[in-house]
């Protein structure tokens, strides 16, 4: 066995563990003028670190070209860059998050921030990391995300509302294969007027899928 294949990667070996990522994420700026219709919610540090750490353990982060689809404040991009991604492209539709993304990701050189619609992404990527709108405010607003990540990316890490589990699994099976499925509970901070508690818990499905395109 060669040395390279001995570990999940340099960055994992160098002790960039999940806790370190979580701590760094907790210091980042959050949404500027958050917009409910875009379902702007930051993935909580524990979930974001977990999603990307798992992807890294699967060999899909270090040295890879990564799409952060619907980047928001950049927590998933940040995690991937900490874990040695070769290049991350963070695509976010809301121009008001540009300053936040620039500030949060400023210590990395191999990041490209694109303000635009996910539907316009034409490049190919090794890996997608994606916590999209769930289509709860504007129906089907998640569909362009699913389409692009399965069309343009080989390995896909997708978080979605557990309520849509059957749909997500069926979709992923049509356009590739599901390599792992997990139920996780995420924590949503109070951000909009319809929220009544400081934090809401929400059951989510997290999948690792391989696209056939
Ligand atoms: N991925 C981030 C943000 C999740 S919220 C995180 O994990 O914290 C979903 C994000 O998708 C929001 O920032 C929203 O503005 C963005 N978004 C919504 N529709 C979009 C579209 N069509 N194209 C690109 N980004 C979009």
Boltz pocket constraint, residues with backbone or C-beta under 6 A from the ligand:
constraints:
  - pocket:
      binder: B
      contacts: [[A, 38], [A, 39], [A, 40], [A, 41], [A, 42], [A, 43], [A, 48], [A, 69], [A, 70], [A, 71], [A, 72], [A, 73], [A, 74], [A, 75], [A, 76], [A, 91], [A, 92], [A, 93], [A, 94], [A, 116], [A, 117], [A, 118], [A, 119], [A, 130], [A, 131], [A, 132], [A, 133], [A, 141], [A, 144]]
      max_distance: 6.0
